[in-house]
Amino acid sequence: YRKNNKFVWNNHEELKNFTIRNVGHITQLPELKRGCEVTSLAMLLNFKGFNTDKMALASEIKKDTTPYNKINGKIYFGNPNNGFVGDIYDYSKKGLGVYHLPIFALASSYGGGDVLDLTGCEFEDLYYFINKNSPIWIITNTRYDELPEKNFENWITPDGEVRVTYNEHSVLVVGYDDKYVYINDP
């Protein structure tokens, strides 16, 4: 349950190293050059019994169609909090990706109230859900480590300024042990 916006587990419930078996792996390439978010979501939804695929999700994800402009050194582009920014299919066209809110909305269109937004919880809280046989869709970065400030830039969007990195990535967490966290990386 949640208490003060933190998850609280039953004290008698001991979390143990666990890996979820039979989570199918899907690759985003070659069709979705920037499709890690919807591909990771496809793995999750398929595991949960929903019949969909990465290409269907790529067409269904909300898009922010704000065009790219660079004026006086400032970048004007879409807001990944509102929808997928840029081209999901082609690296030769401008693009970035999408953040968790549009993915949460898309996942909820399949799973309804069973979909949880764990944004802001402690990383260790994710282990509880893994132990309950529930893979977790996350946004990370391509280095799987803290990024230096030089990897970020600010964009001017119709909603205001947004901080982004081209190292943004999405994976599905499927397990953990004393040394590692296990992921399905699209």
C-alpha positions as CSV (number, residue, x, y, z in Angstrom):
1,Y,0.0,0.0,0.0
2,R,1.1,3.6,-0.3
3,K,1.8,5.8,2.8
4,N,3.0,9.4,2.2
5,N,3.5,8.5,-1.5
6,K,5.9,5.7,-0.6
7,F,5.2,2.0,-0.9
8,V,5.1,0.1,2.4
9,W,5.4,-3.7,2.5
10,N,4.2,-6.1,5.1
11,N,7.0,-6.5,7.6
12,H,6.7,-10.3,7.5
13,E,7.2,-10.4,3.8
14,E,10.8,-11.1,2.9
15,L,11.9,-10.1,-0.6
16,K,14.2,-12.6,-2.2
17,N,16.3,-12.6,-5.3
18,F,13.9,-13.3,-8.2
19,T,13.8,-13.4,-12.0
20,I,10.6,-13.6,-13.9
21,R,10.6,-16.4,-16.4
22,N,9.0,-16.5,-19.8
23,V,9.0,-12.8,-20.5
24,G,9.4,-12.7,-24.3
25,H,12.1,-10.5,-25.8
26,I,11.3,-8.2,-28.7
27,T,13.8,-6.1,-30.6
28,Q,13.0,-2.6,-31.7
29,L,15.2,-2.9,-34.7
30,P,15.1,-2.7,-37.7
31,E,11.6,-1.2,-37.8
32,L,11.7,1.2,-34.8
33,K,14.9,3.2,-34.6
34,R,13.6,5.2,-31.7
35,G,11.0,2.7,-30.5
36,C,12.5,1.4,-27.2
37,E,9.6,2.7,-25.2
38,V,6.8,1.0,-27.1
39,T,8.9,-2.2,-27.7
40,S,9.5,-2.5,-23.9
41,L,5.8,-1.9,-23.4
42,A,4.9,-4.6,-26.0
43,M,7.0,-7.1,-24.0
44,L,5.2,-6.2,-20.8
45,L,1.7,-6.3,-22.3
46,N,2.4,-9.6,-24.1
47,F,3.6,-11.1,-20.8
48,K,0.4,-9.9,-19.1
49,G,-1.7,-11.6,-21.9
50,F,-2.6,-8.7,-24.1
51,N,-2.4,-9.4,-27.9
52,T,-0.4,-6.5,-29.3
53,D,2.9,-5.7,-30.9
54,K,5.5,-3.0,-31.1
55,M,4.2,-1.7,-34.5
56,A,0.7,-1.4,-33.2
57,L,1.9,0.4,-30.1
58,A,4.1,2.7,-32.3
59,S,1.0,3.8,-34.2
60,E,-1.1,4.1,-31.1
61,I,1.3,6.1,-28.9
62,K,0.3,9.8,-28.6
63,K,2.5,12.1,-30.7
64,D,3.7,15.6,-30.1
65,T,4.0,16.9,-33.6
66,T,5.7,20.2,-32.8
67,P,8.2,20.8,-35.5
68,Y,12.0,21.0,-34.8
69,N,13.5,24.5,-35.0
70,K,16.8,25.9,-33.9
71,I,16.7,29.7,-33.5
72,N,19.6,31.7,-32.0
73,G,21.1,28.6,-30.5
74,K,17.9,27.5,-28.8
75,I,16.0,24.3,-29.8
76,Y,12.3,24.4,-30.2
77,F,10.7,21.0,-30.3
78,G,8.0,18.8,-28.8
79,N,7.5,17.8,-25.2
80,P,8.1,14.1,-24.5
81,N,5.8,14.3,-21.5
82,N,2.9,14.9,-23.9
83,G,3.7,12.5,-26.7
84,F,6.4,10.9,-28.8
85,V,8.6,13.6,-30.2
86,G,9.9,13.3,-33.7
87,D,10.2,10.3,-36.0
88,I,10.0,6.8,-34.3
89,Y,11.0,5.0,-37.5
90,D,13.9,6.8,-39.1
91,Y,17.2,8.2,-37.7
92,S,17.6,10.5,-40.7
93,K,14.7,12.6,-39.4
94,K,14.7,14.5,-36.1
95,G,13.4,12.7,-33.0
96,L,13.9,11.7,-29.4
97,G,11.3,9.5,-27.8
98,V,8.5,9.7,-25.2
99,Y,8.5,9.9,-21.4
100,H,6.4,7.9,-19.0
101,L,3.0,9.7,-19.0
102,P,2.0,8.9,-22.6
103,I,3.3,5.3,-22.1
104,F,1.2,5.0,-18.9
105,A,-1.8,6.2,-20.8
106,L,-1.2,3.7,-23.6
107,A,-0.7,0.9,-21.1
108,S,-3.8,1.9,-19.3
109,S,-5.8,1.7,-22.5
110,Y,-5.0,-2.1,-22.4
111,G,-4.8,-2.8,-18.7
112,G,-7.1,-0.2,-17.2
113,G,-6.8,0.2,-13.4
114,D,-4.4,-2.6,-13.1
115,V,-1.6,-0.4,-14.5
116,L,0.4,1.3,-11.8
117,D,2.6,4.4,-12.2
118,L,5.6,3.8,-9.9
119,T,7.3,7.1,-10.7
120,G,9.0,8.5,-7.7
121,C,9.3,5.3,-5.7
122,E,12.6,4.1,-4.4
123,F,14.4,1.7,-6.7
124,E,14.3,-1.0,-4.1
125,D,10.5,-0.8,-4.1
126,L,10.6,-2.3,-7.6
127,Y,11.8,-5.6,-6.1
128,Y,8.5,-6.1,-4.5
129,F,6.7,-6.1,-7.9
130,I,9.3,-8.3,-9.4
131,N,8.7,-10.8,-6.6
132,K,5.0,-10.6,-7.5
133,N,5.9,-11.8,-11.0
134,S,5.3,-8.4,-12.5
135,P,7.9,-7.0,-14.9
136,I,8.5,-3.2,-14.7
137,W,8.7,-0.8,-17.7
138,I,11.3,1.9,-16.9
139,I,13.0,4.8,-18.5
140,T,16.8,4.8,-18.1
141,N,19.6,5.8,-20.3
142,T,21.9,4.1,-22.8
143,R,24.7,4.0,-20.3
144,Y,22.7,2.6,-17.4
145,D,24.5,5.0,-15.1
146,E,24.3,8.7,-14.0
147,L,24.9,10.9,-17.0
148,P,27.2,14.0,-16.9
149,E,25.5,17.4,-17.4
150,K,27.0,17.7,-20.9
151,N,24.6,14.9,-22.0
152,F,21.5,17.1,-21.4
153,E,20.0,20.1,-23.2
154,N,16.9,22.2,-22.7
155,W,14.2,22.5,-25.4
156,I,11.6,25.2,-25.6
157,T,8.2,23.4,-26.1
158,P,4.7,24.8,-26.4
159,D,4.4,24.0,-22.6
160,G,7.6,25.6,-21.6
161,E,11.2,24.4,-21.2
162,V,11.9,20.7,-21.0
163,R,15.3,19.0,-20.1
164,V,16.2,16.1,-22.4
165,T,19.0,13.7,-23.2
166,Y,19.6,11.8,-26.5
167,N,20.8,9.0,-24.3
168,E,17.2,8.3,-23.1
169,H,16.3,4.6,-23.2
170,S,13.6,2.3,-22.0
171,V,13.8,-1.3,-20.9
172,L,11.8,-3.9,-19.0
173,V,13.1,-5.0,-15.6
174,V,12.6,-8.7,-15.1
175,G,14.7,-9.7,-12.1
176,Y,17.4,-9.0,-9.6
177,D,19.9,-10.7,-7.3
178,D,22.6,-9.5,-4.9
179,K,24.8,-8.1,-7.7
180,Y,22.6,-7.4,-10.7
181,V,19.3,-6.1,-12.0
182,Y,18.2,-8.1,-15.0
183,I,16.4,-6.4,-18.0
184,N,15.0,-7.2,-21.3
185,D,16.7,-4.6,-23.5
186,P,14.9,-4.0,-26.8
